[in-house]
Amino acid sequence: MSTTRPSTPAPRTRDLEASRWRVDPARSSVAFETPTLWGLVTVKGRFERYDGTLDLRHAPGVELTIEAASLNTHNQIRDKHLRSANFFDAENHPEVRFVSDSATLDGEQLKLRGRLSVAGTSMPLELHARLRRAGDELEVDATTFADHRALGMTHSTLGMIRSPSKLIVHGRLVRDPD
């Protein structure tokens, strides 16, 4: 016997535009997947510390700030290398940021255009997220792909690391009482 989740009504735009929402890190995740070994294996990782907001009343409508040193792939040697100047350069650039230039809500679909900034370099990024009401809170799921080479992450012994990397955000958002 299979069970299905009851559908939740799409968030009403008016409700969203009247509030500022903040990511609850205890019930959210920011992750990535990158093909390596010439695409035969996928390295999966996540960031442990981040902060994000959704506020369609103001620009930028979406901001996500990640502590680069909080990267975790469950391999200490690899994590140290990923935090180094070859990749995130966490010592000199402690934050990874996404800031939207535009955020458009159409039913459950949130369309975002903005800039992803990593290690002193930025690139344009577009993504579509699914935004659902969960009681008095919101739930967001977003997945997109980014060419990490465009961010200066070109270190790849023998060309083992493939592009693009998959970026995944699952978030629970609560009203910000500002």
C-alpha positions in Angstrom: 0.0 0.0 0.0 1.5 3.3 -0.9 0.8 6.6 0.7 0.7 10.0 -0.9 1.3 13.3 0.7 -1.8 15.5 0.7 -1.4 18.4 -1.6 -1.0 21.7 0.1 -2.4 24.8 -1.5 0.0 27.0 -3.4 1.0 30.0 -1.3 -1.0 33.1 -2.0 1.2 35.8 -3.5 -0.4 38.5 -1.3 0.5 36.6 1.9 4.1 36.2 0.7 4.5 39.8 -0.4 3.3 41.0 3.0 6.0 39.1 4.9 9.7 38.5 5.2 10.6 34.9 5.6 13.8 33.4 7.1 15.3 30.0 6.5 15.2 27.7 9.6 18.6 26.0 9.4 17.5 23.2 11.8 15.0 22.0 9.2 16.7 22.9 6.0 19.7 21.8 3.9 22.1 23.3 1.3 23.9 20.6 -0.6 25.9 20.0 -3.8 26.8 17.1 -6.0 29.8 17.1 -8.3 30.9 14.3 -10.8 34.4 13.1 -10.4 36.6 10.3 -11.6 35.6 11.3 -15.1 32.0 11.1 -14.2 32.0 7.6 -12.7 31.5 8.8 -9.1 29.6 11.7 -7.6 30.9 13.6 -4.6 28.1 14.7 -2.4 28.4 17.4 0.2 26.5 19.9 2.2 27.1 23.1 4.1 26.4 23.1 7.8 26.0 26.9 8.4 24.0 29.3 6.4 21.3 32.0 6.5 18.7 32.9 4.0 15.7 35.2 3.5 12.8 35.5 1.1 11.1 38.9 0.9 9.2 39.7 -2.3 8.4 43.2 -1.1 12.0 44.4 -1.6 15.0 43.8 -3.8 16.8 41.5 -3.5 13.9 39.1 -3.0 16.1 36.2 -2.1 19.4 36.1 -0.3 21.4 33.0 0.8 24.7 33.3 2.6 26.7 30.2 3.3 29.8 29.8 5.6 32.3 28.3 3.1 34.3 26.6 5.9 31.2 24.7 6.9 31.5 22.5 3.9 31.2 18.8 4.7 31.6 15.8 2.3 32.4 13.3 5.2 36.0 13.1 4.1 38.3 15.4 6.1 41.2 15.4 3.6 38.8 16.2 0.7 37.1 18.9 2.8 40.4 20.5 3.6 41.2 20.6 -0.1 37.8 22.0 -1.1 38.2 24.8 1.5 41.7 25.7 0.1 42.5 28.3 -2.5 42.0 25.6 -5.3 38.3 25.7 -4.7 36.3 27.8 -2.1 39.3 29.7 -0.6 37.4 29.8 2.6 40.2 31.5 4.5 40.2 34.6 2.2 36.5 34.4 1.2 34.5 33.1 4.1 31.1 33.4 2.5 29.4 31.9 -0.5 26.4 34.0 -1.5 23.4 34.0 -3.8 21.6 37.3 -4.3 18.6 37.5 -6.6 18.3 40.2 -9.2 14.7 39.1 -9.8 12.2 36.8 -8.0 8.8 36.0 -9.6 6.2 33.9 -8.0 3.6 32.1 -10.2 1.5 29.7 -8.2 4.0 27.3 -6.5 6.8 28.2 -8.9 9.4 30.8 -7.8 11.6 31.9 -10.7 14.9 33.4 -9.6 17.7 35.2 -11.5 20.7 36.4 -9.6 24.4 36.0 -8.9 26.3 33.3 -7.2 29.5 34.5 -5.6 32.3 32.2 -4.5 36.0 32.8 -3.7 35.9 36.4 -5.0 34.3 35.5 -8.3 30.6 35.6 -9.3 28.5 34.2 -12.1 24.9 34.6 -13.2 22.5 31.9 -12.0 18.9 31.1 -12.8 16.8 28.6 -11.0 13.2 27.6 -10.5 12.1 26.6 -7.0 8.9 25.0 -5.8 7.3 26.9 -2.9 4.6 25.3 -0.8 2.7 26.3 2.3 3.3 24.1 5.3 0.9 25.4 8.0 2.1 28.9 9.0 5.4 28.2 7.3 6.8 27.7 3.8 8.7 24.9 2.3 11.0 25.5 -0.7 12.8 23.0 -2.9 15.3 24.3 -5.5 17.8 22.5 -7.7 20.0 24.0 -10.4 23.3 23.3 -12.1 26.4 25.6 -12.1 29.6 25.3 -14.0 32.1 25.6 -11.1 34.8 26.4 -13.6 33.1 29.8 -14.2 33.8 30.5 -10.5 37.5 29.8 -10.9 37.3 26.3 -9.6 39.4 24.8 -12.3 41.7 22.5 -10.3 41.2 19.0 -11.6 44.0 16.5 -11.5 44.1 14.6 -14.8 40.7 16.2 -15.7 38.9 14.0 -13.2 36.3 16.6 -12.0 33.5 17.1 -14.3 31.1 20.0 -14.7 28.4 21.1 -13.9 27.8 20.7 -10.2 24.3 20.2 -8.9 23.2 22.7 -6.3 20.3 21.7 -4.0 18.4 23.7 -1.4 15.6 22.3 0.7 14.3 24.9 3.1 11.7 25.5 5.8 11.0 29.2 6.0 9.4 30.9 9.0 8.0 34.4 9.2 10.7 36.9 10.3 9.2 39.1 13.0 11.1 42.2 11.8 
